[in-house]
Amino acid sequence: MAFQLPELPYAYDALGPYMSKETLEFHHDKHHQAYVTKGNELAEKAGMADLSLEEIVKKSYGTDQALFNNAGQHYNHIHFWKWMKPNGGGKSLPGKLQAAFDSDLGGYDKFKADFEAAGAGQFGSGWAWVAVKNGKLEIMKTPNGENPLVHGATPILGVDVWEHSYYIDYRNARPKYLSAFVDNLVNWDYVLECYEKAAG
């Protein structure tokens, strides 16, 4: 299954002022496109071109680092664009999600503090996640293009803390970016959709 760059689900300037048009143009059109191009080339070479993206991510983990890096980042970004929307974020979560956040993560305020701390505390490039593992939600962080799939979990929300995701808009103020992401950008409807699939 060839990797393809998805269209953004909103206009390039739709997430301002929290994520600028310039950031999305570089991040989506250049960085994500590079993962797609390189990922296709490496999947072909590894004889994995016919597998699903999730299978490629899991199969290349620990065996083909270059392919894993690109496939992992392609997977992460396909969801990252959908995990954001204009006028998103904030505390009004769909009921089912709110219940899970209350029981597994200690409620919204604790989730926000722990999720932002995971993103701020990820040394160098990487991601912070809310994932379903063994039927429960947990907050995780991973380096580089790694994601919860390779740790027996399914991500339902992720934030990119590579510098290209925030440096144009926030310079080195990663915590400010993380706070803006949770408060103003998260698409809770898509998080719910991911949660329902993962929780089965």
ChimeraX commands (.cxc) that place a marker at each C-alpha (Angstrom):
marker #1 position 0.00,0.00,0.00 radius 0.5
marker #1 position 1.85,3.07,-1.21 radius 0.5
marker #1 position 2.19,5.95,1.23 radius 0.5
marker #1 position 0.36,9.09,0.11 radius 0.5
marker #1 position 0.44,12.59,1.51 radius 0.5
marker #1 position -3.08,13.37,2.75 radius 0.5
marker #1 position -4.66,16.77,2.15 radius 0.5
marker #1 position -4.92,18.89,5.28 radius 0.5
marker #1 position -8.50,18.75,6.60 radius 0.5
marker #1 position -8.58,22.58,6.87 radius 0.5
marker #1 position -7.05,25.61,5.15 radius 0.5
marker #1 position -3.37,26.39,5.82 radius 0.5
marker #1 position -4.29,29.51,7.76 radius 0.5
marker #1 position -7.19,27.91,9.70 radius 0.5
marker #1 position -5.25,27.09,12.88 radius 0.5
marker #1 position -3.88,30.59,13.45 radius 0.5
marker #1 position -2.75,32.17,15.64 radius 0.5
marker #1 position -1.84,28.91,17.44 radius 0.5
marker #1 position -0.22,27.25,14.42 radius 0.5
marker #1 position 0.67,29.46,11.50 radius 0.5
marker #1 position 0.20,29.02,7.77 radius 0.5
marker #1 position 3.99,29.04,7.41 radius 0.5
marker #1 position 4.40,26.20,9.94 radius 0.5
marker #1 position 1.78,24.07,8.18 radius 0.5
marker #1 position 3.29,24.73,4.75 radius 0.5
marker #1 position 6.72,23.56,5.91 radius 0.5
marker #1 position 5.51,20.80,8.20 radius 0.5
marker #1 position 2.91,19.26,5.88 radius 0.5
marker #1 position 4.23,20.07,2.39 radius 0.5
marker #1 position 7.95,19.54,3.08 radius 0.5
marker #1 position 8.51,17.36,6.16 radius 0.5
marker #1 position 5.54,15.01,5.80 radius 0.5
marker #1 position 6.07,14.79,2.04 radius 0.5
marker #1 position 9.68,13.73,2.66 radius 0.5
marker #1 position 8.54,10.86,4.94 radius 0.5
marker #1 position 6.11,9.72,2.24 radius 0.5
marker #1 position 8.68,9.83,-0.57 radius 0.5
marker #1 position 11.45,8.11,1.41 radius 0.5
marker #1 position 9.02,5.68,3.05 radius 0.5
marker #1 position 7.74,4.44,-0.32 radius 0.5
marker #1 position 11.28,3.96,-1.60 radius 0.5
marker #1 position 12.38,2.04,1.53 radius 0.5
marker #1 position 9.20,-0.07,1.82 radius 0.5
marker #1 position 9.70,-1.16,-1.81 radius 0.5
marker #1 position 13.33,-2.04,-1.13 radius 0.5
marker #1 position 12.39,-4.00,2.02 radius 0.5
marker #1 position 9.67,-5.97,0.20 radius 0.5
marker #1 position 6.99,-4.49,2.46 radius 0.5
marker #1 position 5.22,-2.25,-0.06 radius 0.5
marker #1 position 2.06,-4.41,-0.02 radius 0.5
marker #1 position 1.61,-4.31,3.76 radius 0.5
marker #1 position -0.64,-1.87,5.63 radius 0.5
marker #1 position 1.05,1.14,7.19 radius 0.5
marker #1 position 0.50,-0.24,10.72 radius 0.5
marker #1 position 2.10,-3.56,9.71 radius 0.5
marker #1 position 5.10,-1.77,8.18 radius 0.5
marker #1 position 5.55,0.29,11.36 radius 0.5
marker #1 position 5.45,-2.80,13.59 radius 0.5
marker #1 position 7.53,-5.02,11.29 radius 0.5
marker #1 position 10.28,-2.47,10.65 radius 0.5
marker #1 position 10.65,-1.56,14.35 radius 0.5
marker #1 position 14.02,-2.82,15.54 radius 0.5
marker #1 position 14.82,-4.40,12.16 radius 0.5
marker #1 position 14.96,-1.57,9.58 radius 0.5
marker #1 position 15.54,1.77,11.31 radius 0.5
marker #1 position 15.41,3.96,8.20 radius 0.5
marker #1 position 12.10,2.48,7.03 radius 0.5
marker #1 position 10.70,2.61,10.57 radius 0.5
marker #1 position 11.61,6.29,10.95 radius 0.5
marker #1 position 9.73,7.26,7.79 radius 0.5
marker #1 position 6.78,4.88,8.18 radius 0.5
marker #1 position 6.38,5.86,11.84 radius 0.5
marker #1 position 6.41,9.54,11.04 radius 0.5
marker #1 position 3.95,9.05,8.17 radius 0.5
marker #1 position 1.56,7.22,10.51 radius 0.5
marker #1 position 2.00,9.86,13.23 radius 0.5
marker #1 position 1.35,12.76,10.89 radius 0.5
marker #1 position -1.70,11.26,9.14 radius 0.5
marker #1 position -3.33,11.38,12.57 radius 0.5
marker #1 position -1.67,14.59,13.79 radius 0.5
marker #1 position -3.41,16.70,11.12 radius 0.5
marker #1 position -6.78,15.19,12.14 radius 0.5
marker #1 position -6.08,15.62,15.86 radius 0.5
marker #1 position -6.32,19.37,15.28 radius 0.5
marker #1 position -9.11,21.62,14.10 radius 0.5
marker #1 position -9.92,25.34,14.09 radius 0.5
marker #1 position -11.50,26.41,17.41 radius 0.5
marker #1 position -10.61,23.07,18.96 radius 0.5
marker #1 position -9.25,22.15,22.37 radius 0.5
marker #1 position -10.70,23.07,25.72 radius 0.5
marker #1 position -12.51,21.12,28.38 radius 0.5
marker #1 position -15.73,20.08,26.66 radius 0.5
marker #1 position -14.97,16.45,25.80 radius 0.5
marker #1 position -17.61,14.09,24.38 radius 0.5
marker #1 position -19.24,12.19,27.28 radius 0.5
marker #1 position -17.68,8.79,26.64 radius 0.5
marker #1 position -14.22,10.33,26.39 radius 0.5
marker #1 position -14.74,12.43,29.51 radius 0.5
marker #1 position -15.68,9.29,31.45 radius 0.5
marker #1 position -12.50,7.51,30.30 radius 0.5
marker #1 position -10.33,10.55,31.10 radius 0.5
marker #1 position -11.91,10.73,34.56 radius 0.5
marker #1 position -11.44,7.05,35.37 radius 0.5
marker #1 position -8.02,6.44,33.74 radius 0.5
marker #1 position -6.22,9.79,33.73 radius 0.5
marker #1 position -7.58,11.50,36.85 radius 0.5
marker #1 position -9.79,13.96,34.96 radius 0.5
marker #1 position -9.19,16.74,32.44 radius 0.5
marker #1 position -6.93,18.99,34.54 radius 0.5
marker #1 position -4.62,16.15,35.51 radius 0.5
marker #1 position -4.56,14.91,31.88 radius 0.5
marker #1 position -3.61,18.42,30.68 radius 0.5
marker #1 position -0.82,18.77,33.23 radius 0.5
marker #1 position 0.58,15.25,32.63 radius 0.5
marker #1 position 0.27,15.39,28.82 radius 0.5
marker #1 position 1.99,18.78,28.61 radius 0.5
marker #1 position 4.69,17.59,31.04 radius 0.5
marker #1 position 5.30,14.49,28.87 radius 0.5
marker #1 position 5.73,16.69,25.79 radius 0.5
marker #1 position 7.93,19.23,27.56 radius 0.5
marker #1 position 10.01,16.47,29.15 radius 0.5
marker #1 position 10.69,14.55,25.92 radius 0.5
marker #1 position 14.39,15.24,25.36 radius 0.5
marker #1 position 15.10,16.22,21.74 radius 0.5
marker #1 position 12.58,15.26,19.07 radius 0.5
marker #1 position 9.58,13.07,19.70 radius 0.5
marker #1 position 5.91,12.89,20.62 radius 0.5
marker #1 position 3.59,12.88,23.62 radius 0.5
marker #1 position 0.55,10.60,23.52 radius 0.5
marker #1 position -2.68,9.47,25.06 radius 0.5
marker #1 position -2.94,5.79,24.17 radius 0.5
marker #1 position -5.11,2.79,24.96 radius 0.5
marker #1 position -3.10,-0.04,26.50 radius 0.5
marker #1 position -4.72,-3.15,28.00 radius 0.5
marker #1 position -8.10,-1.44,27.77 radius 0.5
marker #1 position -7.03,1.64,29.73 radius 0.5
marker #1 position -5.87,5.13,28.76 radius 0.5
marker #1 position -2.34,6.15,29.58 radius 0.5
marker #1 position -0.03,9.04,28.79 radius 0.5
marker #1 position 3.20,8.13,27.02 radius 0.5
marker #1 position 6.09,9.86,25.31 radius 0.5
marker #1 position 8.36,8.48,22.61 radius 0.5
marker #1 position 11.56,9.64,20.89 radius 0.5
marker #1 position 11.81,10.60,17.23 radius 0.5
marker #1 position 9.22,8.83,15.03 radius 0.5
marker #1 position 8.38,6.11,17.52 radius 0.5
marker #1 position 4.75,5.68,18.56 radius 0.5
marker #1 position 2.60,3.59,20.94 radius 0.5
marker #1 position 1.92,0.93,18.25 radius 0.5
marker #1 position 5.34,-0.58,18.92 radius 0.5
marker #1 position 4.70,-0.65,22.67 radius 0.5
marker #1 position 1.50,-2.68,22.52 radius 0.5
marker #1 position -0.76,0.36,22.61 radius 0.5
marker #1 position -2.97,2.37,20.24 radius 0.5
marker #1 position -2.65,6.16,20.16 radius 0.5
marker #1 position -5.85,8.21,20.38 radius 0.5
marker #1 position -4.13,11.63,20.68 radius 0.5
marker #1 position -0.60,12.73,19.90 radius 0.5
marker #1 position 1.33,15.98,19.77 radius 0.5
marker #1 position 4.47,16.46,17.71 radius 0.5
marker #1 position 7.32,18.01,19.69 radius 0.5
marker #1 position 9.88,18.06,16.90 radius 0.5
marker #1 position 11.13,21.64,16.56 radius 0.5
marker #1 position 9.67,22.00,13.06 radius 0.5
marker #1 position 6.22,21.66,14.63 radius 0.5
marker #1 position 6.54,24.79,16.75 radius 0.5
marker #1 position 9.77,26.74,16.22 radius 0.5
marker #1 position 8.41,29.22,13.66 radius 0.5
marker #1 position 5.56,30.17,16.00 radius 0.5
marker #1 position 7.01,29.66,19.50 radius 0.5
marker #1 position 10.79,29.54,19.05 radius 0.5
marker #1 position 12.14,27.53,22.02 radius 0.5
marker #1 position 8.97,27.88,24.16 radius 0.5
marker #1 position 7.82,24.28,23.79 radius 0.5
marker #1 position 5.56,24.37,26.93 radius 0.5
marker #1 position 3.69,27.38,25.49 radius 0.5
marker #1 position 3.08,25.45,22.25 radius 0.5
marker #1 position 1.85,22.40,24.17 radius 0.5
marker #1 position -0.54,24.50,26.21 radius 0.5
marker #1 position -1.89,26.20,23.06 radius 0.5
marker #1 position -2.34,22.77,21.44 radius 0.5
marker #1 position -4.46,21.41,24.31 radius 0.5
marker #1 position -6.40,24.64,24.89 radius 0.5
marker #1 position -7.10,25.63,21.30 radius 0.5
marker #1 position -6.36,22.95,18.71 radius 0.5
marker #1 position -7.35,19.43,19.80 radius 0.5
marker #1 position -10.13,17.87,17.73 radius 0.5
marker #1 position -11.91,15.93,20.49 radius 0.5
marker #1 position -14.34,14.35,18.01 radius 0.5
marker #1 position -11.45,12.66,16.20 radius 0.5
marker #1 position -9.91,11.63,19.55 radius 0.5
marker #1 position -13.26,10.00,20.42 radius 0.5
marker #1 position -13.33,8.23,17.04 radius 0.5
marker #1 position -9.82,6.84,17.67 radius 0.5
marker #1 position -10.80,5.86,21.22 radius 0.5
marker #1 position -13.89,3.96,20.10 radius 0.5
marker #1 position -11.87,2.03,17.51 radius 0.5
marker #1 position -9.08,1.25,19.98 radius 0.5
marker #1 position -11.36,0.29,22.84 radius 0.5
marker #1 position -13.33,-1.96,20.48 radius 0.5
marker link #1:1,2 radius 0.2
marker link #1:2,3 radius 0.2
marker link #1:3,4 radius 0.2
marker link #1:4,5 radius 0.2
marker link #1:5,6 radius 0.2
marker link #1:6,7 radius 0.2
marker link #1:7,8 radius 0.2
marker link #1:8,9 radius 0.2
marker link #1:9,10 radius 0.2
marker link #1:10,11 radius 0.2
marker link #1:11,12 radius 0.2
marker link #1:12,13 radius 0.2
marker link #1:13,14 radius 0.2
marker link #1:14,15 radius 0.2
marker link #1:15,16 radius 0.2
marker link #1:16,17 radius 0.2
marker link #1:17,18 radius 0.2
marker link #1:18,19 radius 0.2
marker link #1:19,20 radius 0.2
marker link #1:20,21 radius 0.2
marker link #1:21,22 radius 0.2
marker link #1:22,23 radius 0.2
marker link #1:23,24 radius 0.2
marker link #1:24,25 radius 0.2
marker link #1:25,26 radius 0.2
marker link #1:26,27 radius 0.2
marker link #1:27,28 radius 0.2
marker link #1:28,29 radius 0.2
marker link #1:29,30 radius 0.2
marker link #1:30,31 radius 0.2
marker link #1:31,32 radius 0.2
marker link #1:32,33 radius 0.2
marker link #1:33,34 radius 0.2
marker link #1:34,35 radius 0.2
marker link #1:35,36 radius 0.2
marker link #1:36,37 radius 0.2
marker link #1:37,38 radius 0.2
marker link #1:38,39 radius 0.2
marker link #1:39,40 radius 0.2
marker link #1:40,41 radius 0.2
marker link #1:41,42 radius 0.2
marker link #1:42,43 radius 0.2
marker link #1:43,44 radius 0.2
marker link #1:44,45 radius 0.2
marker link #1:45,46 radius 0.2
marker link #1:46,47 radius 0.2
marker link #1:47,48 radius 0.2
marker link #1:48,49 radius 0.2
marker link #1:49,50 radius 0.2
marker link #1:50,51 radius 0.2
marker link #1:51,52 radius 0.2
marker link #1:52,53 radius 0.2
marker link #1:53,54 radius 0.2
marker link #1:54,55 radius 0.2
marker link #1:55,56 radius 0.2
marker link #1:56,57 radius 0.2
marker link #1:57,58 radius 0.2
marker link #1:58,59 radius 0.2
marker link #1:59,60 radius 0.2
marker link #1:60,61 radius 0.2
marker link #1:61,62 radius 0.2
marker link #1:62,63 radius 0.2
marker link #1:63,64 radius 0.2
marker link #1:64,65 radius 0.2
marker link #1:65,66 radius 0.2
marker link #1:66,67 radius 0.2
marker link #1:67,68 radius 0.2
marker link #1:68,69 radius 0.2
marker link #1:69,70 radius 0.2
marker link #1:70,71 radius 0.2
marker link #1:71,72 radius 0.2
marker link #1:72,73 radius 0.2
marker link #1:73,74 radius 0.2
marker link #1:74,75 radius 0.2
marker link #1:75,76 radius 0.2
marker link #1:76,77 radius 0.2
marker link #1:77,78 radius 0.2
marker link #1:78,79 radius 0.2
marker link #1:79,80 radius 0.2
marker link #1:80,81 radius 0.2
marker link #1:81,82 radius 0.2
marker link #1:82,83 radius 0.2
marker link #1:83,84 radius 0.2
marker link #1:84,85 radius 0.2
marker link #1:85,86 radius 0.2
marker link #1:86,87 radius 0.2
marker link #1:87,88 radius 0.2
marker link #1:88,89 radius 0.2
marker link #1:89,90 radius 0.2
marker link #1:90,91 radius 0.2
marker link #1:91,92 radius 0.2
marker link #1:92,93 radius 0.2
marker link #1:93,94 radius 0.2
marker link #1:94,95 radius 0.2
marker link #1:95,96 radius 0.2
marker link #1:96,97 radius 0.2
marker link #1:97,98 radius 0.2
marker link #1:98,99 radius 0.2
marker link #1:99,100 radius 0.2
marker link #1:100,101 radius 0.2
marker link #1:101,102 radius 0.2
marker link #1:102,103 radius 0.2
marker link #1:103,104 radius 0.2
marker link #1:104,105 radius 0.2
marker link #1:105,106 radius 0.2
marker link #1:106,107 radius 0.2
marker link #1:107,108 radius 0.2
marker link #1:108,109 radius 0.2
marker link #1:109,110 radius 0.2
marker link #1:110,111 radius 0.2
marker link #1:111,112 radius 0.2
marker link #1:112,113 radius 0.2
marker link #1:113,114 radius 0.2
marker link #1:114,115 radius 0.2
marker link #1:115,116 radius 0.2
marker link #1:116,117 radius 0.2
marker link #1:117,118 radius 0.2
marker link #1:118,119 radius 0.2
marker link #1:119,120 radius 0.2
marker link #1:120,121 radius 0.2
marker link #1:121,122 radius 0.2
marker link #1:122,123 radius 0.2
marker link #1:123,124 radius 0.2
marker link #1:124,125 radius 0.2
marker link #1:125,126 radius 0.2
marker link #1:126,127 radius 0.2
marker link #1:127,128 radius 0.2
marker link #1:128,129 radius 0.2
marker link #1:129,130 radius 0.2
marker link #1:130,131 radius 0.2
marker link #1:131,132 radius 0.2
marker link #1:132,133 radius 0.2
marker link #1:133,134 radius 0.2
marker link #1:134,135 radius 0.2
marker link #1:135,136 radius 0.2
marker link #1:136,137 radius 0.2
marker link #1:137,138 radius 0.2
marker link #1:138,139 radius 0.2
marker link #1:139,140 radius 0.2
marker link #1:140,141 radius 0.2
marker link #1:141,142 radius 0.2
marker link #1:142,143 radius 0.2
marker link #1:143,144 radius 0.2
marker link #1:144,145 radius 0.2
marker link #1:145,146 radius 0.2
marker link #1:146,147 radius 0.2
marker link #1:147,148 radius 0.2
marker link #1:148,149 radius 0.2
marker link #1:149,150 radius 0.2
marker link #1:150,151 radius 0.2
marker link #1:151,152 radius 0.2
marker link #1:152,153 radius 0.2
marker link #1:153,154 radius 0.2
marker link #1:154,155 radius 0.2
marker link #1:155,156 radius 0.2
marker link #1:156,157 radius 0.2
marker link #1:157,158 radius 0.2
marker link #1:158,159 radius 0.2
marker link #1:159,160 radius 0.2
marker link #1:160,161 radius 0.2
marker link #1:161,162 radius 0.2
marker link #1:162,163 radius 0.2
marker link #1:163,164 radius 0.2
marker link #1:164,165 radius 0.2
marker link #1:165,166 radius 0.2
marker link #1:166,167 radius 0.2
marker link #1:167,168 radius 0.2
marker link #1:168,169 radius 0.2
marker link #1:169,170 radius 0.2
marker link #1:170,171 radius 0.2
marker link #1:171,172 radius 0.2
marker link #1:172,173 radius 0.2
marker link #1:173,174 radius 0.2
marker link #1:174,175 radius 0.2
marker link #1:175,176 radius 0.2
marker link #1:176,177 radius 0.2
marker link #1:177,178 radius 0.2
marker link #1:178,179 radius 0.2
marker link #1:179,180 radius 0.2
marker link #1:180,181 radius 0.2
marker link #1:181,182 radius 0.2
marker link #1:182,183 radius 0.2
marker link #1:183,184 radius 0.2
marker link #1:184,185 radius 0.2
marker link #1:185,186 radius 0.2
marker link #1:186,187 radius 0.2
marker link #1:187,188 radius 0.2
marker link #1:188,189 radius 0.2
marker link #1:189,190 radius 0.2
marker link #1:190,191 radius 0.2
marker link #1:191,192 radius 0.2
marker link #1:192,193 radius 0.2
marker link #1:193,194 radius 0.2
marker link #1:194,195 radius 0.2
marker link #1:195,196 radius 0.2
marker link #1:196,197 radius 0.2
marker link #1:197,198 radius 0.2
marker link #1:198,199 radius 0.2
marker link #1:199,200 radius 0.2
view
